């Protein structure tokens, strides 16, 4: 079952991101995605991969 | 350990939200937050609670 991302308002996206951090799950989500990409489970483009690593570093520096 | 939400760019927030949906986790996250609020595990304000329920309905209608 493919979860389609509905069109979300900026406020809805902010709310999702806030819940992620409130539940201490943001870094796990990013790490999981990076791992999936690195072990070939997911396709990726280099630009997105770099952004994920930068995002990981940013979140990590705040934990 | 309190996870502080770093200041994220809009692009970083979009990336986090995209990963949530890519991993079919958005609806679980919202449901978990609503449950925590409804069973008193988390403080909330009514406005945020209503937005969470609306967000749930929106995501649900796309799955």
Backbone of each chain as nested JSON, in Angstrom:
{
  "chains": [
    {"id": "A", "residues": [
      {"number": 1, "name": "UNK", "atoms": {"N": [0.857, -1.176, 0.0], "CA": [0.0, 0.0, 0.0], "C": [0.903, 1.239, 0.0]}},
      {"number": 2, "name": "UNK", "atoms": {"N": [0.786, 2.044, -1.058], "CA": [1.705, 3.164, -1.189], "C": [1.077, 4.389, -0.515]}},
      {"number": 3, "name": "UNK", "atoms": {"N": [1.734, 4.909, 0.518], "CA": [1.168, 6.071, 1.193], "C": [1.493, 7.292, 0.35]}},
      {"number": 4, "name": "UNK", "atoms": {"N": [0.445, 7.915, -0.121], "CA": [0.634, 9.124, -0.943], "C": [0.711, 10.309, 0.018]}},
      {"number": 5, "name": "UNK", "atoms": {"N": [1.65, 11.205, -0.24], "CA": [1.72, 12.395, 0.615], "C": [0.693, 13.399, 0.136]}},
      {"number": 6, "name": "UNK", "atoms": {"N": [-0.319, 13.683, 1.009], "CA": [-1.304, 14.694, 0.632], "C": [-0.643, 16.068, 0.587]}},
      {"number": 7, "name": "UNK", "atoms": {"N": [-1.323, 16.989, -0.063], "CA": [-0.808, 18.363, -0.066], "C": [-1.045, 18.94, 1.326]}},
      {"number": 8, "name": "UNK", "atoms": {"N": [0.028, 19.279, 1.985], "CA": [-0.093, 19.787, 3.356], "C": [0.241, 21.277, 3.386]}},
      {"number": 9, "name": "UNK", "atoms": {"N": [-0.441, 21.977, 4.278], "CA": [-0.099, 23.388, 4.459], "C": [1.223, 23.475, 5.223]}},
      {"number": 10, "name": "UNK", "atoms": {"N": [1.827, 24.637, 5.202], "CA": [3.077, 24.823, 5.947], "C": [2.828, 24.541, 7.431]}},
      {"number": 11, "name": "UNK", "atoms": {"N": [1.685, 24.983, 7.904], "CA": [1.355, 24.781, 9.322], "C": [1.263, 23.284, 9.665]}},
      {"number": 12, "name": "UNK", "atoms": {"N": [0.685, 22.518, 8.75], "CA": [0.563, 21.072, 8.98], "C": [1.937, 20.418, 8.967]}},
      {"number": 13, "name": "UNK", "atoms": {"N": [2.799, 20.861, 8.08], "CA": [4.16, 20.312, 8.035], "C": [4.899, 20.672, 9.326]}},
      {"number": 14, "name": "UNK", "atoms": {"N": [4.743, 21.924, 9.787], "CA": [5.385, 22.35, 11.035], "C": [4.908, 21.476, 12.185]}},
      {"number": 15, "name": "UNK", "atoms": {"N": [3.605, 21.166, 12.178], "CA": [3.016, 20.35, 13.248], "C": [3.614, 18.947, 13.227]}},
      {"number": 16, "name": "UNK", "atoms": {"N": [3.755, 18.362, 12.05], "CA": [4.346, 17.015, 11.936], "C": [5.784, 17.031, 12.421]}},
      {"number": 17, "name": "UNK", "atoms": {"N": [6.53, 18.038, 12.014], "CA": [7.937, 18.129, 12.431], "C": [8.025, 18.322, 13.938]}},
      {"number": 18, "name": "UNK", "atoms": {"N": [7.15, 19.137, 14.49], "CA": [7.16, 19.379, 15.946], "C": [6.868, 18.079, 16.706]}},
      {"number": 19, "name": "UNK", "atoms": {"N": [5.924, 17.278, 16.194], "CA": [5.598, 16.002, 16.855], "C": [6.789, 15.058, 16.773]}},
      {"number": 20, "name": "UNK", "atoms": {"N": [7.478, 15.054, 15.655], "CA": [8.677, 14.226, 15.497], "C": [9.696, 14.517, 16.601]}},
      {"number": 21, "name": "UNK", "atoms": {"N": [9.931, 15.804, 16.809], "CA": [10.939, 16.181, 17.818], "C": [10.403, 15.95, 19.225]}},
      {"number": 22, "name": "UNK", "atoms": {"N": [9.137, 16.212, 19.412], "CA": [8.529, 16.04, 20.725], "C": [8.606, 14.574, 21.159]}},
      {"number": 23, "name": "UNK", "atoms": {"N": [8.596, 13.686, 20.19], "CA": [8.661, 12.245, 20.481], "C": [10.07, 11.684, 20.291]}},
      {"number": 24, "name": "UNK", "atoms": {"N": [11.041, 12.59, 20.167], "CA": [12.46, 12.179, 20.045], "C": [12.649, 11.199, 18.901]}},
      {"number": 25, "name": "UNK", "atoms": {"N": [11.941, 11.424, 17.813], "CA": [11.999, 10.436, 16.739], "C": [12.683, 10.964, 15.48]}},
      {"number": 26, "name": "UNK", "atoms": {"N": [12.948, 12.261, 15.417], "CA": [13.486, 12.852, 14.189], "C": [14.813, 12.208, 13.784]}},
      {"number": 27, "name": "UNK", "atoms": {"N": [15.715, 12.086, 14.75], "CA": [17.033, 11.571, 14.39], "C": [16.957, 10.102, 13.983]}},
      {"number": 28, "name": "UNK", "atoms": {"N": [16.07, 9.352, 14.62], "CA": [15.926, 7.927, 14.237], "C": [15.424, 7.812, 12.806]}},
      {"number": 29, "name": "UNK", "atoms": {"N": [14.493, 8.677, 12.47], "CA": [13.922, 8.645, 11.125], "C": [14.998, 8.95, 10.077]}},
      {"number": 30, "name": "UNK", "atoms": {"N": [15.813, 9.973, 10.363], "CA": [16.856, 10.37, 9.408], "C": [17.927, 9.274, 9.311]}},
      {"number": 31, "name": "UNK", "atoms": {"N": [18.33, 8.724, 10.445], "CA": [19.336, 7.654, 10.453], "C": [18.827, 6.444, 9.668]}},
      {"number": 32, "name": "UNK", "atoms": {"N": [17.576, 6.1, 9.88], "CA": [16.99, 4.947, 9.191], "C": [17.005, 5.166, 7.68]}},
      {"number": 33, "name": "UNK", "atoms": {"N": [16.671, 6.378, 7.286], "CA": [16.645, 6.689, 5.853], "C": [18.05, 6.627, 5.254]}},
      {"number": 34, "name": "UNK", "atoms": {"N": [19.019, 7.189, 5.989], "CA": [20.411, 7.159, 5.517], "C": [20.882, 5.707, 5.407]}},
      {"number": 35, "name": "UNK", "atoms": {"N": [20.584, 4.904, 6.423], "CA": [20.977, 3.487, 6.389], "C": [20.355, 2.752, 5.207]}},
      {"number": 36, "name": "UNK", "atoms": {"N": [19.063, 2.993, 4.983], "CA": [18.385, 2.329, 3.857], "C": [19.053, 2.693, 2.534]}},
      {"number": 37, "name": "UNK", "atoms": {"N": [19.435, 3.956, 2.405], "CA": [20.09, 4.412, 1.174], "C": [21.471, 3.763, 1.063]}},
      {"number": 38, "name": "UNK", "atoms": {"N": [22.229, 3.781, 2.168], "CA": [23.607, 3.265, 2.138], "C": [23.649, 1.763, 1.894]}},
      {"number": 39, "name": "UNK", "atoms": {"N": [22.622, 1.039, 2.32], "CA": [22.666, -0.406, 2.061], "C": [21.826, -0.792, 0.841]}},
      {"number": 40, "name": "UNK", "atoms": {"N": [21.494, 0.247, 0.047], "CA": [20.879, -0.024, -1.252], "C": [19.408, -0.398, -1.208]}},
      {"number": 41, "name": "UNK", "atoms": {"N": [18.774, -0.247, -0.036], "CA": [17.345, -0.616, 0.038], "C": [16.473, 0.443, -0.62]}},
      {"number": 42, "name": "UNK", "atoms": {"N": [17.011, 1.649, -0.722], "CA": [16.223, 2.744, -1.306], "C": [17.048, 3.467, -2.362]}},
      {"number": 43, "name": "UNK", "atoms": {"N": [16.311, 3.875, -3.406], "CA": [16.979, 4.689, -4.424], "C": [17.209, 6.085, -3.841]}},
      {"number": 44, "name": "UNK", "atoms": {"N": [18.154, 6.775, -4.397], "CA": [18.413, 8.134, -3.895], "C": [19.129, 8.946, -4.948]}},
      {"number": 45, "name": "UNK", "atoms": {"N": [19.116, 10.257, -4.718], "CA": [19.974, 11.106, -5.542], "C": [20.982, 11.744, -4.579]}},
      {"number": 46, "name": "UNK", "atoms": {"N": [22.148, 11.981, -5.073], "CA": [23.255, 12.403, -4.224], "C": [22.924, 13.684, -3.446]}},
      {"number": 47, "name": "UNK", "atoms": {"N": [22.229, 14.568, -4.098], "CA": [21.885, 15.861, -3.48], "C": [21.02, 15.62, -2.235]}},
      {"number": 48, "name": "UNK", "atoms": {"N": [20.018, 14.767, -2.354], "CA": [19.138, 14.466, -1.202], "C": [19.929, 13.748, -0.118]}},
      {"number": 49, "name": "UNK", "atoms": {"N": [20.8, 12.844, -0.538], "CA": [21.613, 12.106, 0.441], "C": [22.467, 13.089, 1.254]}},
      {"number": 50, "name": "UNK", "atoms": {"N": [23.087, 14.049, 0.564], "CA": [23.923, 15.047, 1.263], "C": [23.084, 15.856, 2.23]}},
      {"number": 51, "name": "UNK", "atoms": {"N": [21.884, 16.22, 1.81], "CA": [20.995, 17.016, 2.688], "C": [20.603, 16.206, 3.927]}},
      {"number": 52, "name": "UNK", "atoms": {"N": [20.399, 14.909, 3.714], "CA": [20.052, 14.043, 4.851], "C": [21.191, 14.001, 5.86]}},
      {"number": 53, "name": "UNK", "atoms": {"N": [22.415, 13.896, 5.367], "CA": [23.581, 13.838, 6.265], "C": [23.737, 15.165, 7.003]}},
      {"number": 54, "name": "UNK", "atoms": {"N": [23.537, 16.256, 6.292], "CA": [23.609, 17.582, 6.942], "C": [22.52, 17.716, 8.006]}},
      {"number": 55, "name": "UNK", "atoms": {"N": [21.338, 17.22, 7.672], "CA": [20.206, 17.295, 8.616], "C": [20.505, 16.45, 9.849]}},
      {"number": 56, "name": "UNK", "atoms": {"N": [21.11, 15.291, 9.612], "CA": [21.5, 14.426, 10.736], "C": [22.469, 15.192, 11.661]}},
      {"number": 57, "name": "UNK", "atoms": {"N": [23.485, 15.795, 11.078], "CA": [24.474, 16.53, 11.878], "C": [23.803, 17.657, 12.676]}},
      {"number": 58, "name": "UNK", "atoms": {"N": [22.875, 18.335, 12.018], "CA": [22.196, 19.467, 12.689], "C": [21.371, 18.971, 13.879]}},
      {"number": 59, "name": "UNK", "atoms": {"N": [20.599, 17.901, 13.642], "CA": [19.756, 17.378, 14.732], "C": [20.639, 16.82, 15.844]}},
      {"number": 60, "name": "UNK", "atoms": {"N": [21.671, 16.096, 15.44], "CA": [22.585, 15.462, 16.404], "C": [23.204, 16.518, 17.327]}},
      {"number": 61, "name": "UNK", "atoms": {"N": [23.523, 17.663, 16.744], "CA": [24.193, 18.713, 17.551], "C": [23.216, 19.342, 18.548]}},
      {"number": 62, "name": "UNK", "atoms": {"N": [21.925, 19.025, 18.393], "CA": [20.934, 19.595, 19.327], "C": [20.423, 18.554, 20.32]}},
      {"number": 63, "name": "UNK", "atoms": {"N": [20.979, 17.345, 20.305], "CA": [20.493, 16.337, 21.27], "C": [21.449, 16.199, 22.425]}}
    ]},
    {"id": "B", "residues": [
      {"number": 1, "name": "UNK", "atoms": {"N": [16.546, 12.73, 28.393], "CA": [17.265, 13.607, 27.44], "C": [16.215, 14.327, 26.594]}},
      {"number": 2, "name": "UNK", "atoms": {"N": [16.209, 15.66, 26.715], "CA": [15.175, 16.411, 26.009], "C": [15.682, 16.77, 24.619]}},
      {"number": 3, "name": "UNK", "atoms": {"N": [14.962, 16.29, 23.597], "CA": [15.418, 16.59, 22.236], "C": [14.924, 17.98, 21.896]}},
      {"number": 4, "name": "UNK", "atoms": {"N": [15.854, 18.877, 21.702], "CA": [15.477, 20.253, 21.345], "C": [15.322, 20.295, 19.837]}},
      {"number": 5, "name": "UNK", "atoms": {"N": [14.261, 20.983, 19.37], "CA": [14.11, 21.106, 17.916], "C": [15.007, 22.217, 17.424]}},
      {"number": 6, "name": "UNK", "atoms": {"N": [16.032, 21.854, 16.577], "CA": [16.887, 22.896, 16.018], "C": [16.089, 23.75, 15.044]}},
      {"number": 7, "name": "UNK", "atoms": {"N": [16.618, 24.93, 14.743], "CA": [15.964, 25.765, 13.736], "C": [16.203, 25.117, 12.381]}},
      {"number": 8, "name": "UNK", "atoms": {"N": [15.156, 24.718, 11.74], "CA": [15.271, 24.033, 10.446], "C": [14.775, 24.942, 9.326]}},
      {"number": 9, "name": "UNK", "atoms": {"N": [15.419, 24.784, 8.172], "CA": [14.936, 25.54, 7.011], "C": [13.648, 24.868, 6.516]}},
      {"number": 10, "name": "UNK", "atoms": {"N": [12.938, 25.579, 5.666], "CA": [11.709, 25.009, 5.118], "C": [12.048, 23.734, 4.34]}},
      {"number": 11, "name": "UNK", "atoms": {"N": [13.161, 23.786, 3.64], "CA": [13.579, 22.62, 2.842], "C": [13.846, 21.408, 3.748]}},
      {"number": 12, "name": "UNK", "atoms": {"N": [14.468, 21.648, 4.89], "CA": [14.75, 20.548, 5.831], "C": [13.45, 19.993, 6.403]}},
      {"number": 13, "name": "UNK", "atoms": {"N": [12.516, 20.869, 6.679], "CA": [11.214, 20.398, 7.188], "C": [10.504, 19.574, 6.109]}},
      {"number": 14, "name": "UNK", "atoms": {"N": [10.561, 20.044, 4.871], "CA": [9.931, 19.318, 3.757], "C": [10.563, 17.933, 3.626]}},
      {"number": 15, "name": "UNK", "atoms": {"N": [11.88, 17.885, 3.809], "CA": [12.604, 16.603, 3.697], "C": [12.138, 15.642, 4.789]}},
      {"number": 16, "name": "UNK", "atoms": {"N": [12.037, 16.142, 6.009], "CA": [11.573, 15.293, 7.126], "C": [10.163, 14.775, 6.861]}},
      {"number": 17, "name": "UNK", "atoms": {"N": [9.295, 15.662, 6.404], "CA": [7.907, 15.254, 6.139], "C": [7.877, 14.228, 5.001]}},
      {"number": 18, "name": "UNK", "atoms": {"N": [8.699, 14.437, 3.991], "CA": [8.728, 13.493, 2.857], "C": [9.196, 12.112, 3.326]}},
      {"number": 19, "name": "UNK", "atoms": {"N": [10.197, 12.078, 4.21], "CA": [10.679, 10.791, 4.721], "C": [9.589, 10.119, 5.548]}},
      {"number": 20, "name": "UNK", "atoms": {"N": [8.855, 10.893, 6.319], "CA": [7.746, 10.342, 7.108], "C": [6.772, 9.599, 6.205]}},
      {"number": 21, "name": "UNK", "atoms": {"N": [6.393, 10.242, 5.124], "CA": [5.408, 9.62, 4.237], "C": [6.037, 8.47, 3.465]}},
      {"number": 22, "name": "UNK", "atoms": {"N": [7.276, 8.622, 3.075], "CA": [7.965, 7.579, 2.32], "C": [8.056, 6.293, 3.144]}},
      {"number": 23, "name": "UNK", "atoms": {"N": [8.115, 6.466, 4.447], "CA": [8.211, 5.3, 5.337], "C": [6.863, 4.929, 5.951]}},
      {"number": 24, "name": "UNK", "atoms": {"N": [5.803, 5.501, 5.396], "CA": [4.434, 5.184, 5.843], "C": [4.282, 5.393, 7.341]}},
      {"number": 25, "name": "UNK", "atoms": {"N": [4.904, 6.443, 7.865], "CA": [4.884, 6.598, 9.319], "C": [4.095, 7.821, 9.777]}},
      {"number": 26, "name": "UNK", "atoms": {"N": [3.709, 8.667, 8.853], "CA": [3.05, 9.924, 9.227], "C": [1.786, 9.662, 10.046]}},
      {"number": 27, "name": "UNK", "atoms": {"N": [0.955, 8.752, 9.556], "CA": [-0.328, 8.551, 10.242], "C": [-0.128, 7.921, 11.622]}},
      {"number": 28, "name": "UNK", "atoms": {"N": [0.863, 7.02, 11.725], "CA": [1.144, 6.411, 13.045], "C": [1.582, 7.48, 14.041]}},
      {"number": 29, "name": "UNK", "atoms": {"N": [2.404, 8.392, 13.562], "CA": [2.91, 9.452, 14.435], "C": [1.75, 10.315, 14.952]}},
      {"number": 30, "name": "UNK", "atoms": {"N": [0.858, 10.681, 14.038], "CA": [-0.267, 11.551, 14.417], "C": [-1.221, 10.802, 15.352]}},
      {"number": 31, "name": "UNK", "atoms": {"N": [-1.497, 9.545, 15.037], "CA": [-2.4, 8.736, 15.888], "C": [-1.802, 8.595, 17.289]}},
      {"number": 32, "name": "UNK", "atoms": {"N": [-0.513, 8.349, 17.354], "CA": [0.149, 8.181, 18.649], "C": [0.054, 9.456, 19.481]}},
      {"number": 33, "name": "UNK", "atoms": {"N": [0.234, 10.584, 18.806], "CA": [0.156, 11.876, 19.514], "C": [-1.27, 12.135, 20.013]}},
      {"number": 34, "name": "UNK", "atoms": {"N": [-2.247, 11.836, 19.168], "CA": [-3.653, 12.023, 19.559], "C": [-3.984, 11.114, 20.747]}},
      {"number": 35, "name": "UNK", "atoms": {"N": [-3.539, 9.855, 20.677], "CA": [-3.788, 8.916, 21.791], "C": [-3.147, 9.4, 23.088]}},
      {"number": 36, "name": "UNK", "atoms": {"N": [-1.894, 9.862, 22.982], "CA": [-1.207, 10.353, 24.189], "C": [-1.972, 11.514, 24.811]}},
      {"number": 37, "name": "UNK", "atoms": {"N": [-2.497, 12.384, 23.968], "CA": [-3.258, 13.534, 24.461], "C": [-4.564, 13.046, 25.09]}},
      {"number": 38, "name": "UNK", "atoms": {"N": [-5.259, 12.15, 24.386], "CA": [-6.574, 11.697, 24.859], "C": [-6.473, 10.889, 26.154]}},
      {"number": 39, "name": "UNK", "atoms": {"N": [-5.356, 10.22, 26.375], "CA": [-5.256, 9.462, 27.634], "C": [-4.423, 10.229, 28.674]}},
      {"number": 40, "name": "UNK", "atoms": {"N": [-4.269, 11.524, 28.415], "CA": [-3.686, 12.386, 29.431], "C": [-2.182, 12.282, 29.596]}},
      {"number": 41, "name": "UNK", "atoms": {"N": [-1.526, 11.582, 28.688], "CA": [-0.068, 11.429, 28.835], "C": [0.673, 12.695, 28.411]}},
      {"number": 42, "name": "UNK", "atoms": {"N": [-0.026, 13.514, 27.626], "CA": [0.633, 14.732, 27.147], "C": [-0.292, 15.919, 27.347]}},
      {"number": 43, "name": "UNK", "atoms": {"N": [0.34, 17.06, 27.706], "CA": [-0.454, 18.278, 27.775], "C": [-0.786, 18.711, 26.356]}},
      {"number": 44, "name": "UNK", "atoms": {"N": [-1.842, 19.471, 26.244], "CA": [-2.224, 19.94, 24.91], "C": [-3.054, 21.197, 25.033]}},
      {"number": 45, "name": "UNK", "atoms": {"N": [-3.176, 21.861, 23.882], "CA": [-4.167, 22.936, 23.838], "C": [-5.18, 22.516, 22.774]}},
      {"number": 46, "name": "UNK", "atoms": {"N": [-6.395, 22.939, 22.96], "CA": [-7.506, 22.453, 22.146], "C": [-7.267, 22.737, 20.661]}},
      {"number": 47, "name": "UNK", "atoms": {"N": [-6.701, 23.881, 20.388], "CA": [-6.46, 24.282, 18.982], "C": [-5.524, 23.275, 18.318]}},
      {"number": 48, "name": "UNK", "atoms": {"N": [-4.435, 22.923, 18.987], "CA": [-3.476, 21.961, 18.416], "C": [-4.128, 20.587, 18.281]}},
      {"number": 49, "name": "UNK", "atoms": {"N": [-4.915, 20.225, 19.263], "CA": [-5.602, 18.92, 19.213], "C": [-6.514, 18.853, 17.989]}},
      {"number": 50, "name": "UNK", "atoms": {"N": [-7.256, 19.937, 17.753], "CA": [-8.166, 19.963, 16.582], "C": [-7.376, 19.85, 15.288]}},
      {"number": 51, "name": "UNK", "atoms": {"N": [-6.24, 20.538, 15.233], "CA": [-5.412, 20.484, 14.011], "C": [-4.885, 19.067, 13.803]}},
      {"number": 52, "name": "UNK", "atoms": {"N": [-4.549, 18.406, 14.891], "CA": [-4.058, 17.021, 14.789], "C": [-5.142, 16.111, 14.206]}},
      {"number": 53, "name": "UNK", "atoms": {"N": [-6.36, 16.291, 14.679], "CA": [-7.474, 15.45, 14.194], "C": [-7.731, 15.742, 12.715]}},
      {"number": 54, "name": "UNK", "atoms": {"N": [-7.672, 17.014, 12.342], "CA": [-7.863, 17.379, 10.917], "C": [-6.743, 16.779, 10.064]}},
      {"number": 55, "name": "UNK", "atoms": {"N": [-5.528, 16.832, 10.609], "CA": [-4.37, 16.293, 9.881], "C": [-4.528, 14.787, 9.714]}},
      {"number": 56, "name": "UNK", "atoms": {"N": [-5.005, 14.14, 10.763], "CA": [-5.25, 12.691, 10.7], "C": [-6.236, 12.381, 9.575]}},
      {"number": 57, "name": "UNK", "atoms": {"N": [-7.339, 13.119, 9.55], "CA": [-8.361, 12.883, 8.519], "C": [-7.783, 13.089, 7.119]}},
      {"number": 58, "name": "UNK", "atoms": {"N": [-6.962, 14.105, 6.995], "CA": [-6.386, 14.41, 5.667], "C": [-5.457, 13.283, 5.219]}},
      {"number": 59, "name": "UNK", "atoms": {"N": [-4.577, 12.854, 6.137], "CA": [-3.632, 11.79, 5.781], "C": [-4.398, 10.491, 5.506]}},
      {"number": 60, "name": "UNK", "atoms": {"N": [-5.361, 10.213, 6.382], "CA": [-6.161, 8.978, 6.26], "C": [-6.815, 8.912, 4.887]}},
      {"number": 61, "name": "UNK", "atoms": {"N": [-7.307, 10.059, 4.433], "CA": [-8.048, 10.053, 3.14], "C": [-7.1, 9.816, 1.962]}},
      {"number": 62, "name": "UNK", "atoms": {"N": [-5.781, 9.858, 2.236], "CA": [-4.812, 9.629, 1.148], "C": [-4.157, 8.261, 1.249]}},
      {"number": 63, "name": "UNK", "atoms": {"N": [-4.584, 7.444, 2.197], "CA": [-3.945, 6.12, 2.314], "C": [-4.834, 5.041, 1.705]}}
    ]}
  ]
}
